[in-house]
Amino acid sequence: MNKISIILLLAFSPISFAIDTGASMPACTLTDISKNSDVSMPTSGKVVYVDFWASWCAPCAKSMPFLEELHQKFKTKGLDVIAINVDDDKADGIKFLEKMNVTFPIATNPDSTCAGLFSVQTMPSSYLFDKKGKLRYIELGFFSENRNDVTQKVEKLLAE
């Protein structure tokens, strides 16, 4: 196969760069958005809900109360919720959070590598990992009508 054929093959191949179900949780270096201290991605042994959001994202404003609801309902049953802000200026994320009443960890990833490792393509993007650290569900965007479905998925993984 010549170089032109290889280039054409690569250019038109259906290569997917998105993280897919069954993948292990990417390791990310995170910083607490308000305290500037390190935040670790939760480890296996718990169900983990990772949410990427931005201050300019209208659906993110609607998803935050739902994430808090999940956190409050399942935090003692083995669920860790972590939200990762992707704003270029973390002050925008802090201002956004002033309107929200959330108690789960909120982090930033100053060099944006975490969003890249998760292949974040839309806001919000949420990833639900099982107790073994394997990706089981992906939710792109936030749709109020999916709240019950997401809650059931969390309950199913907690029961495993």
N, CA, C and O of each residue as an XYZ file, in Angstrom:
640
protein
N       0.857     -1.170      0.000
C       0.000      0.000      0.000
C       0.902      1.231      0.000
O       1.837      1.318      0.795
N       0.619      2.191     -0.898
C       1.464      3.382     -0.966
C       1.010      4.446      0.036
O      -0.035      4.319      0.674
N       1.828      5.502      0.157
C       1.555      6.549      1.143
C       0.218      7.238      0.900
O      -0.491      7.557      1.855
N      -0.133      7.470     -0.343
C      -1.399      8.148     -0.650
C      -2.573      7.285     -0.213
O      -3.551      7.805      0.324
N      -2.497      5.995     -0.429
C      -3.572      5.091     -0.011
C      -3.717      5.088      1.506
O      -4.835      5.089      2.020
N      -2.608      5.084      2.221
C      -2.640      5.095      3.681
C      -3.254      6.402      4.180
O      -4.085      6.390      5.089
N      -2.855      7.512      3.600
C      -3.401      8.812      4.006
C      -4.906      8.856      3.761
O      -5.663      9.304      4.622
N      -5.342      8.393      2.590
C      -6.770      8.372      2.295
C      -7.515      7.428      3.235
O      -8.618      7.744      3.681
N      -6.931      6.290      3.535
C      -7.547      5.330      4.441
C      -7.731      5.950      5.823
O      -8.796      5.827      6.428
N      -6.692      6.616      6.318
C      -6.779      7.256      7.635
C      -7.761      8.417      7.627
O      -8.499      8.618      8.592
N      -7.770      9.172      6.555
C      -8.639     10.345      6.489
C     -10.115      9.976      6.449
O     -10.953     10.729      6.945
N     -10.442      8.833      5.868
C     -11.846      8.457      5.720
C     -12.255      7.251      6.556
O     -13.340      6.704      6.356
N     -11.415      6.833      7.478
C     -11.756      5.727      8.361
C     -12.681      6.206      9.465
O     -12.563      7.337      9.937
N     -13.598      5.346      9.876
C     -14.503      5.724     10.967
C     -13.835      5.521     12.323
O     -14.299      4.716     13.131
N     -12.757      6.242     12.571
C     -12.029      6.130     13.825
C     -12.766      6.954     14.873
O     -13.118      8.109     14.632
N     -12.995      6.357     16.027
C     -13.647      7.063     17.111
C     -12.628      7.357     18.195
O     -11.891      6.468     18.621
N     -12.585      8.594     18.639
C     -11.658      8.975     19.681
C     -12.350      9.084     21.032
O     -11.689      9.371     22.030
N     -13.647      8.866     21.095
C     -14.388      9.009     22.341
C     -14.154      7.814     23.249
O     -14.026      6.683     22.780
N     -14.100      8.069     24.547
C     -14.032      7.000     25.530
C     -15.319      6.186     25.382
O     -16.387      6.747     25.138
N     -15.217      4.901     25.526
C     -16.385      4.056     25.295
C     -16.641      3.176     26.501
O     -15.766      3.000     27.349
N     -17.836      2.627     26.575
C     -18.190      1.759     27.689
C     -17.198      0.604     27.782
O     -16.731      0.073     26.774
N     -16.894      0.235     29.012
C     -15.927     -0.816     29.271
C     -14.526     -0.285     29.539
O     -13.673     -1.003     30.061
N     -14.290      0.975     29.181
C     -12.969      1.578     29.398
C     -12.753      1.848     30.884
O     -13.707      2.059     31.634
N     -11.498      1.838     31.294
C     -11.153      2.198     32.665
C     -11.202      3.711     32.829
O     -11.040      4.461     31.866
N     -11.428      4.142     34.060
C     -11.477      5.573     34.334
C     -10.106      6.202     34.077
O      -9.106      5.761     34.645
N     -10.055      7.223     33.230
C      -8.782      7.903     32.992
C      -8.263      8.552     34.276
O      -9.043      9.036     35.097
N      -6.963      8.555     34.436
C      -6.341      9.220     35.585
C      -6.152     10.690     35.237
O      -5.553     11.025     34.215
N      -6.662     11.556     36.087
C      -6.585     12.995     35.840
C      -6.020     13.709     37.055
O      -6.215     13.284     38.194
N      -5.317     14.797     36.792
C      -4.855     15.679     37.858
C      -5.855     16.811     37.966
O      -6.019     17.600     37.036
N      -6.523     16.887     39.111
C      -7.576     17.872     39.313
C      -7.249     18.780     40.483
O      -6.473     18.430     41.373
N      -7.864     19.962     40.459
C      -7.698     20.946     41.520
C      -9.072     21.383     41.989
O      -9.948     21.655     41.168
N      -9.276     21.455     43.309
C     -10.528     21.976     43.852
C     -10.721     23.390     43.313
O      -9.791     24.196     43.341
N     -11.903     23.691     42.831
C     -12.135     24.968     42.138
C     -11.976     26.177     43.052
O     -11.573     27.243     42.588
N     -12.284     26.037     44.338
C     -12.210     27.204     45.214
C     -11.042     27.177     46.190
O     -10.617     28.228     46.670
N     -10.518     25.997     46.487
C      -9.459     25.893     47.490
C      -8.058     25.754     46.897
O      -7.067     25.859     47.619
N      -7.970     25.522     45.606
C      -6.691     25.313     44.923
C      -5.904     24.136     45.483
O      -4.680     24.096     45.356
N      -6.588     23.178     46.101
C      -5.923     21.974     46.589
C      -6.190     20.836     45.608
O      -7.142     20.884     44.829
N      -5.343     19.820     45.658
C      -5.507     18.673     44.763
C      -6.772     17.906     45.100
O      -7.160     17.790     46.263
N      -7.402     17.389     44.068
C      -8.579     16.537     44.205
C      -8.263     15.259     43.453
O      -7.834     15.299     42.300
N      -8.472     14.142     44.093
C      -8.228     12.858     43.440
C      -9.505     12.343     42.806
O     -10.600     12.507     43.344
N      -9.342     11.717     41.649
C     -10.478     11.020     41.071
C     -10.793      9.871     42.014
O      -9.884      9.197     42.500
N     -12.068      9.645     42.274
C     -12.420      8.534     43.161
C     -11.878      7.213     42.619
O     -11.764      7.019     41.409
N     -11.548      6.316     43.535
C     -10.992      5.027     43.132
C     -12.078      3.973     43.056
O     -13.225      4.208     43.435
N     -11.698      2.821     42.564
C     -12.668      1.739     42.453
C     -13.147      1.335     43.842
O     -12.532      1.673     44.854
N     -14.232      0.623     43.866
C     -14.862      0.253     45.127
C     -16.122      1.069     45.340
O     -16.951      0.742     46.188
N     -16.259      2.133     44.564
C     -17.451      2.972     44.607
C     -17.953      3.183     43.184
O     -17.197      3.073     42.219
N     -19.225      3.483     43.078
C     -19.781      3.914     41.804
C     -19.440      5.396     41.697
O     -19.600      6.147     42.659
N     -18.972      5.812     40.527
C     -18.511      7.194     40.356
C     -19.235      7.842     39.177
O     -19.283      7.298     38.074
N     -19.793      9.016     39.446
C     -20.465      9.814     38.429
C     -19.587     11.037     38.168
O     -19.468     11.908     39.030
N     -18.973     11.107     36.991
C     -18.091     12.214     36.610
C     -18.845     13.093     35.622
O     -19.337     12.613     34.601
N     -18.933     14.385     35.932
C     -19.678     15.319     35.097
C     -18.784     16.482     34.693
O     -18.186     17.134     35.549
N     -18.691     16.746     33.396
C     -17.956     17.901     32.877
C     -18.974     18.990     32.560
O     -19.991     18.726     31.918
N     -18.704     20.212     33.008
C     -19.651     21.310     32.844
C     -18.922     22.631     32.627
O     -17.714     22.740     32.838
N     -19.688     23.627     32.200
C     -19.144     24.974     31.982
C     -20.177     26.002     32.423
O     -21.378     25.733     32.407
N     -19.707     27.168     32.812
C     -20.592     28.213     33.313
C     -21.534     28.749     32.231
O     -22.632     29.207     32.546
N     -21.125     28.699     30.983
C     -21.923     29.224     29.878
C     -22.967     28.230     29.362
O     -23.710     28.528     28.427
N     -23.014     27.069     29.970
C     -23.866     25.970     29.503
C     -25.214     25.981     30.236
O     -25.281     25.672     31.426
N     -26.281     26.337     29.520
C     -27.621     26.377     30.126
C     -28.057     25.007     30.655
O     -28.583     24.945     31.766
N     -27.866     23.911     29.921
C     -28.248     22.606     30.469
C     -27.450     22.240     31.733
O     -27.940     21.489     32.577
N     -26.230     22.765     31.865
C     -25.433     22.495     33.072
C     -26.102     23.095     34.300
O     -26.071     22.503     35.379
N     -26.703     24.263     34.136
C     -27.407     24.897     35.254
C     -28.593     24.047     35.687
O     -28.952     24.032     36.864
N     -29.197     23.348     34.748
C     -30.328     22.468     35.082
C     -29.851     21.142     35.662
O     -30.564     20.518     36.448
N     -28.653     20.707     35.280
C     -28.169     19.406     35.752
C     -27.614     19.458     37.170
O     -27.664     18.456     37.882
N     -27.087     20.602     37.595
C     -26.464     20.694     38.921
C     -27.409     20.289     40.059
O     -26.994     19.529     40.934
N     -28.664     20.763     40.084
C     -29.568     20.315     41.154
C     -29.808     18.798     41.112
O     -29.959     18.163     42.156
N     -29.842     18.233     39.923
C     -30.004     16.781     39.807
C     -28.785     16.050     40.346
O     -28.925     15.037     41.031
N     -27.588     16.551     40.046
C     -26.370     15.933     40.567
C     -26.359     15.995     42.091
O     -25.958     15.038     42.753
N     -26.799     17.120     42.643
C     -26.870     17.246     44.101
C     -27.884     16.256     44.679
O     -27.665     15.672     45.740
N     -28.979     16.081     43.972
C     -29.996     15.104     44.392
C     -29.401     13.691     44.420
O     -29.593     12.955     45.387
N     -28.687     13.318     43.366
C     -28.025     12.008     43.332
C     -27.025     11.883     44.474
O     -26.971     10.864     45.162
N     -26.242     12.927     44.662
C     -25.228     12.923     45.716
C     -25.879     12.704     47.087
O     -25.434     11.850     47.855
N     -26.913     13.459     47.389
C     -27.564     13.347     48.692
C     -28.226     11.979     48.890
O     -28.174     11.408     49.979
N     -28.835     11.472     47.846
C     -29.570     10.207     47.946
C     -28.644      8.999     48.084
O     -28.972      8.041     48.783
N     -27.476      9.044     47.412
C     -26.655      7.836     47.314
C     -25.245      7.945     47.912
O     -24.483      6.980     47.845
N     -24.885      9.078     48.487
C     -23.508      9.229     48.985
C     -23.173      8.230     50.088
O     -22.022      7.805     50.192
N     -24.127      7.851     50.899
C     -23.858      6.873     51.960
C     -24.016      5.439     51.470
O     -23.767      4.494     52.219
N     -24.427      5.275     50.219
C     -24.629      3.939     49.649
C     -23.533      3.554     48.677
O     -23.584      2.479     48.078
N     -22.505      4.451     48.506
C     -21.378      4.093     47.661
C     -21.232      4.871     46.377
O     -20.481      4.456     45.494
N     -21.933      6.000     46.239
C     -21.788      6.828     45.033
C     -20.921      8.035     45.333
O     -21.128      8.724     46.332
N     -19.947      8.292     44.465
C     -19.166      9.525     44.490
C     -19.525     10.321     43.242
O     -19.464      9.808     42.125
N     -19.900     11.578     43.445
C     -20.160     12.496     42.338
C     -19.021     13.502     42.321
O     -18.658     14.050     43.361
N     -18.462     13.743     41.157
C     -17.449     14.784     40.993
C     -17.752     15.541     39.705
O     -17.964     14.940     38.653
N     -17.769     16.866     39.803
C     -18.036     17.710     38.645
C     -16.759     18.463     38.297
O     -16.090     19.016     39.170
N     -16.437     18.474     37.020
C     -15.193     19.089     36.557
C     -15.526     20.260     35.637
O     -16.112     20.085     34.569
N     -15.143     21.446     36.072
C     -15.401     22.661     35.317
C     -14.365     22.812     34.202
O     -13.173     22.592     34.415
N     -14.833     23.186     33.023
C     -13.930     23.330     31.869
C     -13.799     24.771     31.392
O     -13.254     25.012     30.315
N     -14.286     25.734     32.171
C     -14.139     27.141     31.786
C     -12.669     27.511     31.676
O     -11.840     27.010     32.436
N     -12.344     28.386     30.734
C     -10.976     28.893     30.609
C     -10.581     29.712     31.836
O      -9.434     29.674     32.282
N     -11.549     30.451     32.373
C     -11.314     31.267     33.565
C     -12.115     30.662     34.711
O     -13.346     30.704     34.701
N     -11.422     30.102     35.694
C     -12.141     29.427     36.776
C     -13.029     30.377     37.563
O     -13.953     29.926     38.240
N     -12.777     31.688     37.495
C     -13.641     32.662     38.161
C     -15.068     32.588     37.605
O     -16.032     32.818     38.335
N     -15.200     32.267     36.318
C     -16.527     32.100     35.724
C     -17.245     30.914     36.360
O     -18.441     30.985     36.643
N     -16.517     29.829     36.582
C     -17.100     28.660     37.231
C     -17.490     28.940     38.668
O     -18.542     28.494     39.125
N     -16.649     29.676     39.387
C     -16.948     30.027     40.789
C     -18.192     30.903     40.858
O     -19.044     30.708     41.725
N     -18.299     31.865     39.952
C     -19.485     32.739     39.919
C     -20.745     31.921     39.640
O     -21.780     32.143     40.268
N     -20.665     30.988     38.715
C     -21.784     30.095     38.393
C     -22.207     29.310     39.636
O     -23.397     29.179     39.923
N     -21.225     28.792     40.367
C     -21.514     27.965     41.538
C     -22.153     28.746     42.679
O     -22.816     28.154     43.531
N     -21.967     30.063     42.714
C     -22.596     30.882     43.750
C     -24.116     30.791     43.692
O     -24.797     31.012     44.693
N     -24.643     30.463     42.511
C     -26.093     30.331     42.331
C     -26.580     28.917     42.613
O     -27.785     28.669     42.668
N     -25.658     28.005     42.789
C     -26.000     26.602     43.002
C     -25.758     26.233     44.464
O     -24.901     26.817     45.126
N     -26.501     25.283     44.949
C     -26.307     24.803     46.308
C     -25.853     23.348     46.209
O     -26.649     22.424     46.380
N     -24.563     23.158     45.930
C     -24.043     21.797     45.765
C     -22.993     21.505     46.821
O     -22.249     22.386     47.251
N     -22.955     20.244     47.226
C     -22.012     19.831     48.270
C     -21.030     18.771     47.799
O     -20.140     18.381     48.555
N     -21.170     18.297     46.567
C     -20.236     17.310     46.032
C     -18.990     18.031     45.525
O     -19.032     19.240     45.299
N     -17.887     17.315     45.344
C     -16.635     17.960     44.906
C     -16.747     18.602     43.522
O     -17.280     18.019     42.578
N     -16.226     19.819     43.443
C     -16.156     20.546     42.175
C     -14.675     20.802     41.899
O     -13.964     21.373     42.726
N     -14.234     20.376     40.737
C     -12.815     20.481     40.400
C     -12.624     21.211     39.085
O     -13.557     21.408     38.307
N     -11.379     21.605     38.868
C     -10.955     22.124     37.575
C      -9.780     21.268     37.118
O      -9.173     20.543     37.905
N      -9.484     21.368     35.861
C      -8.334     20.688     35.293
C      -7.582     21.731     34.481
O      -7.797     21.869     33.277
N      -6.695     22.465     35.155
C      -6.069     23.632     34.530
C      -5.454     23.401     33.152
O      -5.491     24.302     32.314
N      -4.900     22.241     32.898
C      -4.288     22.025     31.586
C      -5.224     21.334     30.592
O      -4.815     21.021     29.474
N      -6.473     21.094     30.988
C      -7.528     20.525     30.131
C      -7.259     19.101     29.657
O      -7.964     18.612     28.774
N      -6.273     18.434     30.212
C      -5.989     17.066     29.752
C      -7.102     16.103     30.120
O      -7.357     15.144     29.392
N      -7.767     16.348     31.238
C      -8.811     15.423     31.686
C      -9.969     15.376     30.674
O     -10.431     14.296     30.307
N     -10.429     16.539     30.234
C     -11.499     16.577     29.234
C     -11.060     15.856     27.963
O     -11.869     15.197     27.309
N      -9.795     15.978     27.618
C      -9.269     15.277     26.449
C      -9.255     13.771     26.646
O      -9.603     13.022     25.734
N      -8.857     13.323     27.828
C      -8.830     11.883     28.106
C     -10.223     11.272     28.080
O     -10.394     10.109     27.715
N     -11.221     12.066     28.471
C     -12.608     11.602     28.435
C     -13.244     11.846     27.069
O     -14.364     11.401     26.817
N     -12.545     12.544     26.196
C     -13.069     12.905     24.872
C     -14.377     13.685     24.973
O     -15.335     13.410     24.251
N     -14.401     14.657     25.875
C     -15.590     15.484     26.082
C     -15.880     16.247     24.800
O     -15.002     16.897     24.232
N     -17.139     16.155     24.353
C     -17.518     16.799     23.102
C     -18.701     17.733     23.243
O     -18.983     18.509     22.330
N     -19.398     17.679     24.361
C     -20.569     18.523     24.566
C     -20.704     18.830     26.045
O     -20.098     18.159     26.881
N     -21.487     19.830     26.367
C     -21.711     20.210     27.763
C     -23.169     20.003     28.111
O     -24.043     20.367     27.324
N     -23.450     19.441     29.243
C     -22.533     18.664     30.065
C     -22.298     17.292     29.449
O     -23.078     16.826     28.617
N     -21.233     16.666     29.861
C     -20.948     15.273     29.503
C     -20.740     14.523     30.804
O     -19.941     14.930     31.648
N     -21.467     13.421     30.959
C     -21.415     12.670     32.211
C     -21.047     11.222     31.939
O     -21.441     10.633     30.932
N     -20.275     10.667     32.872
C     -19.745      9.316     32.730
C     -19.981      8.573     34.036
O     -19.589      9.049     35.102
N     -20.616      7.416     33.960
C     -20.940      6.631     35.147
C     -20.097      5.364     35.152
O     -20.183      4.526     34.254
N     -19.271      5.251     36.207
C     -18.348      4.126     36.343
C     -18.831      3.171     37.425
O     -19.384      3.595     38.440
N     -18.617      1.881     37.201
C     -18.992      0.891     38.199
C     -17.933      0.793     39.298
O     -16.936      1.515     39.277
N     -18.158     -0.097     40.246
C     -17.264     -0.238     41.400
C     -15.872     -0.733     41.022
O     -14.937     -0.609     41.813
N     -15.725     -1.282     39.841
C     -14.412     -1.748     39.372
C     -13.690     -0.677     38.557
O     -12.597     -0.913     38.041
N     -14.303      0.498     38.444
C     -13.683      1.589     37.700
C     -13.872      1.502     36.199
O     -13.141      2.140     35.443
N     -14.853      0.713     35.758
C     -15.135      0.571     34.323
C     -16.317      1.449     33.927
O     -17.323      1.509     34.634
N     -16.186      2.120     32.801
C     -17.247      2.986     32.294
C     -18.432      2.138     31.852
O     -18.291      1.222     31.041
N     -19.593      2.457     32.394
C     -20.793      1.693     32.061
C     -21.810      2.505     31.265
O     -22.511      1.960     30.412
N     -21.892      3.802     31.541
C     -22.889      4.635     30.860
C     -22.305      6.014     30.569
O     -21.507      6.551     31.337
N     -22.729      6.568     29.439
C     -22.351      7.928     29.048
C     -23.635      8.703     28.807
O     -24.552      8.209     28.152
N     -23.698      9.909     29.332
C     -24.849     10.784     29.122
C     -24.310     12.092     28.534
O     -23.605     12.835     29.216
N     -24.639     12.369     27.284
C     -24.190     13.599     26.627
C     -25.343     14.585     26.642
O     -26.421     14.301     26.121
N     -25.111     15.748     27.242
C     -26.180     16.725     27.424
C     -26.950     16.396     28.691
O     -26.655     15.409     29.367
N     -27.928     17.216     29.009
C     -28.804     16.941     30.155
C     -30.236     17.110     29.702
O     -30.616     18.135     29.136
N     -31.018     16.085     29.961
C     -32.421     16.077     29.589
C     -33.230     15.662     30.810
O     -33.075     14.549     31.314
N     -34.086     16.549     31.283
C     -34.871     16.284     32.492
C     -35.627     14.971     32.413
O     -35.792     14.284     33.421
N     -36.086     14.622     31.229
C     -36.848     13.383     31.075
C     -35.991     12.128     31.296
O     -36.535     11.031     31.419
N     -34.671     12.272     31.347
C     -33.776     11.121     31.575
C     -33.395     10.946     33.046
O     -32.648     10.026     33.377
N     -33.894     11.808     33.932
C     -33.517     11.756     35.348
C     -33.784     10.374     35.960
O     -32.919      9.810     36.630
N     -34.973      9.844     35.727
C     -35.314      8.533     36.308
C     -34.430      7.434     35.761
O     -34.015      6.541     36.499
N     -34.138      7.492     34.467
C     -33.278      6.488     33.843
C     -31.878      6.525     34.448
O     -31.305      5.479     34.756
N     -31.327      7.722     34.619
C     -29.993      7.852     35.205
C     -30.001      7.360     36.651
O     -29.081      6.662     37.076
N     -31.033      7.720     37.399
C     -31.153      7.264     38.794
C     -31.206      5.739     38.858
O     -30.569      5.129     39.716
N     -31.955      5.133     37.964
C     -32.039      3.666     37.931
C     -30.697      3.035     37.588
O     -30.350      1.987     38.132
N     -29.947      3.656     36.703
C     -28.617      3.144     36.357
C     -27.689      3.204     37.561
O     -26.928      2.268     37.807
N     -27.748      4.300     38.313
C     -26.940      4.422     39.527
C     -27.343      3.323     40.517
O     -26.478      2.644     41.072
N     -28.634      3.147     40.738
C     -29.109      2.123     41.669
C     -28.664      0.735     41.242
O     -28.270     -0.077     42.079
N     -28.726      0.459     39.945
C     -28.292     -0.850     39.441
C     -26.822     -1.092     39.728
O     -26.450     -2.174     40.180
N     -25.979     -0.096     39.470
C     -24.553     -0.263     39.713
C     -24.240     -0.367     41.201
O     -23.330     -1.101     41.588
N     -24.967      0.342     42.026
C     -24.755      0.242     43.476
C     -25.131     -1.140     43.988
O     -24.553     -1.620     44.963
N     -26.094     -1.782     43.339
C     -26.557     -3.103     43.765
C     -25.616     -4.239     43.317
O     -25.687     -5.350     43.842
N     -24.753     -3.955     42.362
C     -23.848     -5.015     41.845
C     -22.777     -5.367     42.842
O     -21.942     -6.230     42.572
